[in-house]
């Protein structure tokens, strides 16, 4: 039986401001009880940032807490409703296997959603079982934490528990629940949900709430809708540029997976690129390459168009005028993105000053990478003269000719410092992730997972680690595929 536990000494300080926006946007319900929960991992570093002291809580109480069997004091669990364009097709959606237990207010006054993922059926499950398997939850924990330490805006993972139950996909799997932390779970699809219901009073409330939560500097703007779109667009540009900086491919950039906060969310069929190919796709269901590495900028622009469409009635009372304003605004995306991307690439190459030849220099490198398929991460490690990045591709004459031209641009002594600040020496290599998850799922052992989780916390420091974390994996004709886990 569930019960609200005080845990008064652990620092919970929950509120539920989101539920004041519109009754349409959520359904109150508690997570399902589970039979025999056990804690796999707790992120005590993140807990401290949230103002929580979880180290003093017993293993049994932690397992009950993060499984939803017990709920922290002040929690009022609910599942969110939202819509989304999934691979371009509009659908009414919602949290089909997740419950937000509340918004934690930290000692510094920051607000974070605390969400259980895999915690049972909701009104939005659409025939699903509401459960999650251990492997996908460990993947989200590992990759979201890697993204955090890479300096990329992201939701984070507070805990993973096993439920003691089986979930059934192609085969029976170990059940699991992830506790996800986000600055909010407001998505482009949240606005789409209200637009689909033509609830523009609710839309105005959601806009006001979003600005208060994420863009308080806009509250005195003459036209809140316009300034909000501008702010969200800049957040998304910054995010996608950061993804491309480290070779990250999200894999399922539906509008329900695009947060207005600009955080990476929903780590399903995601992965980091090893051998460079702009057309790389990891998702098993993305057969057309809609969400490939190179398509990520155009897809986020497409998603932003959907957001602007929702807000048209709030931009201007004259529909024609509103459409014109929104179109002109969205049309600035390409130049804004290109400028931000060029800044990022120049930093990856250690270029500090300006030259009209920089874009050509960058494009020539990318053309060579597309042709020769070198390791993305280690291409830049090679330019920083790291010993582990000595793959045979870098002995290519064309590459060495390019390096001579590049060297002319980075004659200052500071170029290496610039490069080291944004080029990781290691990423969570796909085969190592799979090894860690397989060992955890099949054998119940977490040594490889814990070791990899520790290694990824220092991605920019070339420390003494097993060379397998740094070397380029062998090329294979078998494409790497990831799955959404539902």
C-alpha positions as CSV (number, residue, x, y, z in Angstrom):
1,X,0.0,0.0,0.0
2,X,1.3,3.5,-0.8
3,X,1.7,6.1,1.8
4,X,3.1,9.6,1.9
5,X,6.3,9.4,3.9
6,X,7.6,12.5,5.7
7,X,11.3,12.1,4.9
8,X,11.5,15.5,6.6
9,X,15.2,15.3,7.1
10,X,15.9,14.6,3.4
11,X,15.1,18.0,2.0
12,X,12.0,17.5,-0.2
13,X,10.3,20.8,-0.9
14,X,7.7,20.1,-3.6
15,X,5.1,22.2,-5.3
16,X,2.7,21.6,-8.1
17,X,2.4,24.9,-10.0
18,X,2.0,23.2,-13.4
19,X,-1.4,21.9,-12.5
20,X,-2.7,25.4,-12.1
21,X,-2.4,26.2,-15.8
22,X,-5.3,24.1,-17.3
23,X,-7.2,21.0,-16.2
24,X,-6.7,19.7,-19.8
25,X,-3.0,19.4,-19.4
26,X,-2.8,16.6,-16.8
27,X,-4.4,13.8,-15.0
28,X,-3.8,13.2,-11.3
29,X,-2.9,9.6,-10.4
30,X,-0.3,7.8,-8.4
31,X,2.3,5.4,-9.8
32,X,1.6,1.7,-9.7
33,X,2.8,-0.3,-6.7
34,X,5.6,-2.7,-7.5
35,X,6.4,-6.0,-5.8
36,X,10.0,-6.0,-4.8
37,X,12.0,-2.8,-5.7
38,X,15.7,-2.7,-5.4
39,X,18.0,0.3,-5.9
40,X,20.5,0.1,-8.8
41,X,22.0,3.6,-8.6
42,X,21.4,6.9,-6.9
43,X,23.0,10.1,-8.2
44,X,24.0,11.7,-4.9
45,X,25.8,14.6,-6.6
46,X,22.6,15.6,-8.3
47,X,20.6,15.0,-5.1
48,X,22.8,17.6,-3.3
49,X,22.2,20.1,-6.1
50,X,18.4,19.6,-5.5
51,X,18.8,20.1,-1.8
52,X,18.2,16.5,-1.0
53,X,20.1,14.4,1.5
54,X,19.6,10.8,0.4
55,X,22.6,9.3,2.0
56,X,20.9,9.1,5.3
57,X,18.0,7.0,3.9
58,X,18.0,3.2,4.2
59,X,18.4,1.1,1.1
60,X,14.8,-0.2,1.5
61,X,13.4,3.3,1.9
62,X,15.3,4.5,-1.2
63,X,13.9,1.6,-3.2
64,X,10.4,2.3,-2.1
65,X,10.8,6.0,-2.7
66,X,12.2,5.8,-6.3
67,X,9.8,3.0,-7.3
68,X,6.8,5.1,-6.3
69,X,5.7,2.7,-3.5
70,X,6.3,5.6,-1.1
71,X,6.0,9.2,-2.1
72,X,7.9,12.2,-0.7
73,X,6.0,14.6,1.5
74,X,4.1,17.2,-0.5
75,X,3.9,15.1,-3.7
76,X,0.8,15.3,-5.9
77,X,1.6,12.9,-8.8
78,X,0.2,13.5,-12.2
79,X,0.7,12.5,-15.8
80,X,1.0,15.2,-18.5
81,X,-1.1,15.5,-21.6
82,X,0.5,16.8,-24.8
83,X,0.5,16.2,-28.6
84,X,3.2,15.8,-31.1
85,X,4.3,15.3,-34.7
86,X,5.9,11.8,-34.7
87,X,7.9,11.4,-37.9
88,X,5.8,14.2,-39.3
89,X,2.4,12.8,-38.3
90,X,0.3,14.7,-35.8
91,X,-0.9,12.6,-32.8
92,X,-2.5,13.3,-29.4
93,X,-0.2,11.9,-26.8
94,X,0.7,12.2,-23.1
95,X,2.8,10.5,-20.4
96,X,1.9,6.9,-21.2
97,X,4.4,5.5,-18.6
98,X,5.5,8.5,-16.4
99,X,4.3,10.4,-13.4
100,X,5.6,13.8,-12.3
101,X,5.6,13.6,-8.5
102,X,6.2,17.4,-8.0
103,X,8.5,20.3,-8.6
104,X,11.4,20.4,-6.3
105,X,12.3,24.0,-5.1
106,X,16.0,24.0,-4.3
107,X,17.6,26.0,-1.5
108,X,18.8,28.4,-4.3
109,X,15.2,28.9,-5.5
110,X,15.6,26.9,-8.7
111,X,12.7,24.6,-9.7
112,X,13.0,21.1,-11.2
113,X,10.4,18.6,-12.2
114,X,10.9,15.2,-10.5
115,X,9.4,12.5,-12.8
116,X,9.2,8.7,-12.5
117,X,9.5,7.0,-15.8
118,X,8.2,3.4,-16.2
119,X,5.9,3.9,-13.2
120,X,2.6,2.5,-14.7
121,X,-0.3,3.0,-16.9
122,X,-2.0,6.4,-17.3
123,X,-4.9,7.7,-19.3
124,X,-2.4,8.4,-22.1
125,X,-0.9,4.9,-22.4
126,X,-2.7,4.1,-25.6
127,X,-2.7,0.4,-25.0
128,X,0.8,0.3,-23.5
129,X,1.7,-1.4,-20.3
130,X,3.1,1.8,-18.7
131,X,6.3,0.0,-17.7
132,X,10.0,0.3,-18.6
133,X,12.8,-2.2,-18.9
134,X,16.1,-2.0,-17.1
135,X,18.3,-1.6,-20.2
136,X,16.6,1.6,-21.7
137,X,16.5,3.2,-18.2
138,X,20.2,2.6,-17.6
139,X,20.9,3.9,-21.1
140,X,19.0,7.2,-20.3
141,X,20.9,7.5,-17.0
142,X,24.2,7.0,-18.6
143,X,23.8,9.1,-21.7
144,X,22.0,12.0,-19.9
145,X,24.8,12.2,-17.4
146,X,27.4,12.0,-20.2
147,X,25.6,15.0,-21.8
148,X,25.7,16.9,-18.6
149,X,29.4,16.5,-18.1
150,X,29.9,17.4,-21.8
151,X,28.3,20.7,-20.9
152,X,25.2,20.2,-23.0
153,X,21.7,21.2,-21.8
154,X,19.9,18.1,-20.7
155,X,17.5,16.5,-18.3
156,X,19.3,14.4,-15.7
157,X,18.9,11.1,-13.9
158,X,18.5,10.9,-10.2
159,X,18.0,7.2,-9.7
160,X,17.3,3.8,-11.3
161,X,15.5,1.0,-9.5
162,X,14.6,-2.5,-10.5
163,X,10.9,-3.2,-9.8
164,X,11.2,-7.0,-9.2
165,X,8.7,-7.5,-12.0
166,X,9.0,-8.6,-15.6
167,X,8.0,-6.4,-18.6
168,X,7.2,-8.0,-21.9
169,X,8.6,-6.8,-25.2
170,X,9.9,-9.3,-27.7
171,X,11.1,-11.3,-24.6
172,X,10.6,-10.9,-20.9
173,X,12.8,-8.2,-19.4
174,X,13.6,-6.9,-16.0
175,X,11.3,-4.0,-15.0
176,X,12.8,-0.7,-14.0
177,X,11.9,2.9,-13.1
178,X,14.1,5.9,-13.8
179,X,13.8,9.2,-11.8
180,X,14.2,12.0,-14.3
181,X,15.0,15.6,-13.3
182,X,14.1,18.5,-15.7
183,X,13.9,22.2,-15.5
184,X,10.4,21.5,-16.9
185,X,8.6,19.0,-19.1
186,X,6.9,21.6,-21.2
187,X,7.3,20.6,-24.9
188,X,6.4,22.1,-28.2
189,X,3.8,19.3,-28.1
190,X,2.3,20.8,-25.0
191,X,1.3,23.9,-27.0
192,X,0.1,21.7,-29.8
193,X,-2.2,19.9,-27.5
194,X,-4.0,23.1,-26.5
195,X,-4.0,24.4,-30.1
196,X,-5.7,21.1,-31.2
197,X,-8.4,21.8,-28.6
198,X,-8.6,25.4,-29.7
199,X,-8.1,26.4,-26.0
200,X,-6.5,29.8,-26.5
201,X,-7.3,30.9,-22.9
202,X,-5.3,27.8,-21.7
203,X,-2.6,28.7,-24.4
204,X,-2.2,32.2,-22.9
205,X,-1.9,30.7,-19.4
206,X,0.7,28.2,-20.7
207,X,2.6,31.0,-22.4
208,X,2.6,33.1,-19.2
209,X,3.7,30.1,-17.1
210,X,6.5,29.2,-19.5
211,X,7.8,32.7,-19.5
212,X,7.7,32.9,-15.7
213,X,9.5,29.5,-15.4
214,X,12.1,29.9,-18.1
215,X,12.2,33.4,-19.6
216,X,11.4,35.8,-16.8
217,X,13.4,38.5,-18.5
218,X,10.6,38.6,-21.2
219,X,7.7,39.4,-18.8
220,X,7.6,43.1,-19.7
221,X,7.8,42.5,-23.5
222,X,5.3,44.3,-25.7
223,X,4.4,41.1,-27.5
224,X,5.1,38.0,-25.3
225,X,4.3,35.4,-28.0
226,X,6.9,36.9,-30.5
227,X,9.6,37.2,-27.9
228,X,8.9,33.8,-26.6
229,X,9.3,32.2,-30.0
230,X,12.6,34.1,-30.4
231,X,13.8,32.9,-27.1
232,X,12.9,29.2,-27.7
233,X,14.4,29.4,-31.1
234,X,17.7,30.6,-29.7
235,X,17.6,27.8,-27.0
236,X,17.1,25.2,-29.7
237,X,19.8,26.6,-32.0
238,X,22.2,26.5,-29.1
239,X,21.2,22.9,-28.2
240,X,21.5,21.4,-31.7
241,X,24.9,23.1,-32.3
242,X,26.0,21.5,-29.0
243,X,24.8,18.1,-30.2
244,X,26.7,18.5,-33.4
245,X,29.8,19.6,-31.6
246,X,30.2,16.2,-30.0
247,X,28.6,14.0,-32.7
248,X,25.4,13.3,-30.8
249,X,22.3,12.0,-32.7
250,X,19.1,12.2,-30.8
251,X,17.2,9.8,-33.1
252,X,13.6,10.9,-32.5
253,X,13.2,14.6,-32.7
254,X,9.4,14.6,-32.6
255,X,7.8,17.8,-31.4
256,X,6.9,16.1,-28.1
257,X,10.6,15.5,-27.6
258,X,11.5,19.2,-28.0
259,X,11.4,21.1,-24.7
260,X,10.9,24.9,-24.7
261,X,13.7,25.0,-22.1
262,X,16.2,23.8,-24.7
263,X,17.1,20.7,-22.7
264,X,17.8,17.3,-24.3
265,X,15.0,15.0,-23.3
266,X,13.9,11.4,-24.0
267,X,17.0,9.3,-24.5
268,X,15.6,6.4,-26.5
269,X,17.3,5.6,-29.9
270,X,20.2,8.0,-29.3
271,X,23.9,7.5,-29.7
272,X,27.2,9.2,-30.4
273,X,28.7,9.0,-33.8
274,X,32.0,7.0,-34.2
275,X,33.0,7.1,-37.8
276,X,31.9,10.3,-39.4
277,X,28.9,10.3,-41.8
278,X,26.5,13.2,-42.0
279,X,23.7,10.7,-42.9
280,X,24.2,8.6,-39.8
281,X,21.0,7.2,-38.3
282,X,20.8,5.0,-35.2
283,X,17.1,4.7,-34.7
284,X,15.7,1.3,-35.8
285,X,12.5,2.9,-36.9
286,X,14.0,5.9,-38.8
287,X,14.1,4.1,-42.2
288,X,14.0,7.3,-44.2
289,X,16.8,9.2,-42.3
290,X,14.4,11.9,-41.1
291,X,16.4,12.4,-37.9
292,X,19.9,11.8,-39.2
293,X,22.9,13.8,-37.9
294,X,22.8,16.3,-40.7
295,X,19.1,16.8,-40.6
296,X,18.9,17.8,-37.0
297,X,19.0,21.6,-37.7
298,X,16.3,21.5,-40.4
299,X,14.1,19.3,-38.2
300,X,14.3,21.6,-35.2
301,X,13.4,24.5,-37.5
302,X,10.4,22.5,-38.7
303,X,9.4,21.9,-35.0
304,X,9.7,25.6,-34.3
305,X,7.3,26.3,-37.2
306,X,4.8,24.1,-35.4
307,X,5.3,26.1,-32.2
308,X,4.7,29.4,-34.1
309,X,1.5,28.0,-35.6
310,X,0.1,27.3,-32.2
311,X,0.8,30.9,-31.0
312,X,-0.6,32.7,-34.1
313,X,-3.7,33.9,-32.3
314,X,-1.6,35.4,-29.6
315,X,0.8,37.2,-31.9
316,X,-1.7,39.5,-33.6
317,X,-5.5,39.6,-33.9
318,X,-5.2,39.9,-37.7
319,X,-4.4,36.3,-38.8
320,X,-2.7,37.5,-42.0
321,X,-0.5,39.9,-40.1
322,X,0.3,37.2,-37.5
323,X,1.4,34.7,-40.1
324,X,3.6,37.3,-41.7
325,X,5.3,38.1,-38.4
326,X,5.8,34.5,-37.6
327,X,7.2,33.6,-41.0
328,X,9.7,36.5,-40.9
329,X,10.8,35.3,-37.5
330,X,11.3,31.7,-38.5
331,X,13.1,32.8,-41.6
332,X,15.9,34.1,-39.4
333,X,16.7,30.6,-38.2
334,X,19.1,29.6,-41.0
335,X,21.4,32.6,-40.6
336,X,21.3,32.4,-36.8
337,X,22.1,28.7,-36.8
338,X,24.9,29.0,-39.4
339,X,26.6,31.8,-37.4
340,X,26.4,29.7,-34.2
341,X,27.6,26.6,-35.9
342,X,30.6,28.4,-37.5
343,X,31.5,29.8,-34.1
344,X,31.4,26.3,-32.7
345,X,33.5,24.8,-35.5
346,X,36.1,27.5,-35.2
347,X,36.4,26.8,-31.5
348,X,36.8,23.1,-32.2
349,X,39.7,24.0,-34.5
350,X,41.2,26.5,-32.1
351,X,40.6,29.5,-34.4
352,X,40.2,32.7,-32.3
353,X,40.2,35.6,-34.8
354,X,38.2,36.3,-37.9
355,X,39.0,35.4,-41.6
356,X,36.8,35.2,-44.6
357,X,38.5,32.0,-45.5
358,X,37.4,30.1,-42.3
359,X,34.1,28.7,-43.7
360,X,36.0,27.2,-46.7
361,X,38.6,25.7,-44.3
362,X,35.9,24.2,-42.2
363,X,33.9,22.9,-45.1
364,X,37.0,21.3,-46.7
365,X,37.6,19.3,-43.5
366,X,34.0,18.1,-43.4
367,X,34.2,17.1,-47.0
368,X,37.3,15.0,-46.3
369,X,35.6,13.5,-43.2
370,X,32.6,12.6,-45.2
371,X,34.8,10.9,-47.9
372,X,37.2,9.0,-45.6
373,X,34.9,8.3,-42.6
374,X,37.4,8.9,-39.8
375,X,36.4,8.8,-36.2
376,X,34.6,12.1,-35.4
377,X,35.9,12.6,-31.9
378,X,39.4,11.4,-32.6
379,X,39.8,13.7,-35.7
380,X,40.0,16.6,-33.3
381,X,42.1,14.7,-30.8
382,X,44.5,14.1,-33.7
383,X,44.7,17.8,-34.3
384,X,45.5,18.2,-30.6
385,X,48.4,15.7,-31.0
386,X,47.0,13.1,-28.7
387,X,48.8,9.8,-29.1
388,X,45.6,7.6,-29.1
389,X,44.3,9.4,-32.2
390,X,46.7,8.0,-34.7
391,X,44.4,6.1,-36.9
392,X,45.6,5.3,-40.4
393,X,43.0,7.7,-41.9
394,X,45.0,10.6,-40.5
395,X,48.0,9.7,-42.6
396,X,46.1,10.6,-45.7
397,X,47.8,13.2,-48.0
398,X,44.7,15.3,-48.4
399,X,44.2,15.5,-44.7
400,X,47.9,16.5,-44.1
401,X,47.6,19.2,-46.8
402,X,44.5,20.5,-45.1
403,X,46.4,20.5,-41.8
404,X,49.1,22.7,-43.2
405,X,46.5,25.3,-44.2
406,X,44.9,25.0,-40.8
407,X,48.2,25.5,-39.0
408,X,48.5,28.9,-40.7
409,X,45.4,29.9,-38.9
410,X,46.4,28.8,-35.4
411,X,49.8,30.1,-35.0
412,X,49.1,31.5,-31.5
413,X,50.0,29.4,-28.5
414,X,46.5,29.6,-27.1
415,X,44.8,27.5,-29.8
416,X,45.3,24.3,-27.9
417,X,43.6,25.7,-24.9
418,X,40.6,26.7,-27.0
419,X,40.4,23.2,-28.6
420,X,40.7,21.4,-25.3
421,X,37.8,23.3,-23.9
422,X,35.3,22.0,-26.4
423,X,36.7,18.8,-27.9
424,X,36.1,15.8,-25.6
425,X,38.8,13.1,-25.5
426,X,36.2,10.5,-24.8
427,X,32.5,9.8,-25.3
428,X,30.3,6.9,-24.3
429,X,31.3,4.6,-27.1
430,X,28.3,2.6,-28.4
431,X,29.8,-0.8,-28.1
432,X,30.9,0.0,-24.5
433,X,27.4,1.2,-23.7
434,X,26.0,-2.1,-25.1
435,X,28.4,-4.2,-23.1
436,X,27.5,-2.4,-19.9
437,X,23.8,-2.7,-20.5
438,X,24.0,-6.3,-21.5
439,X,25.9,-7.3,-18.4
440,X,23.4,-5.5,-16.2
441,X,20.4,-7.0,-17.9
442,X,21.6,-10.5,-18.5
443,X,23.9,-11.2,-15.5
444,X,22.7,-8.6,-13.0
445,X,26.2,-7.2,-12.8
446,X,26.8,-3.4,-12.8
447,X,30.6,-3.2,-12.8
448,X,31.0,-2.1,-16.4
449,X,28.0,0.3,-16.1
450,X,29.5,1.9,-13.0
451,X,33.0,2.1,-14.5
452,X,31.7,3.8,-17.6
453,X,29.5,6.1,-15.6
454,X,32.6,7.2,-13.7
455,X,34.7,7.6,-16.8
456,X,32.3,9.9,-18.6
457,X,32.3,12.4,-15.8
458,X,35.6,13.8,-17.1
459,X,35.3,14.0,-20.9
460,X,37.7,16.8,-21.4
461,X,40.7,15.6,-19.4
462,X,43.1,13.2,-21.0
463,X,43.6,11.1,-17.9
464,X,45.0,7.6,-17.6
465,X,42.2,5.2,-18.5
466,X,42.0,2.0,-20.4
467,X,42.7,2.7,-24.0
468,X,39.4,1.1,-25.0
469,X,37.6,4.3,-23.8
470,X,39.6,6.4,-26.2
471,X,40.4,4.4,-29.3
472,X,38.3,4.3,-32.5
473,X,36.2,1.2,-32.6
474,X,36.8,-1.1,-35.6
475,X,34.7,-0.5,-38.6
476,X,31.9,-3.0,-39.3
477,X,29.4,-3.6,-42.1
478,X,26.7,-4.1,-39.5
479,X,25.0,-0.8,-38.7
480,X,24.5,0.1,-35.1
481,X,20.8,0.3,-34.2
482,X,19.1,1.6,-31.1
483,X,15.5,1.2,-29.9
484,X,13.0,3.4,-28.1
485,X,12.4,0.8,-25.4
486,X,8.6,0.8,-25.4
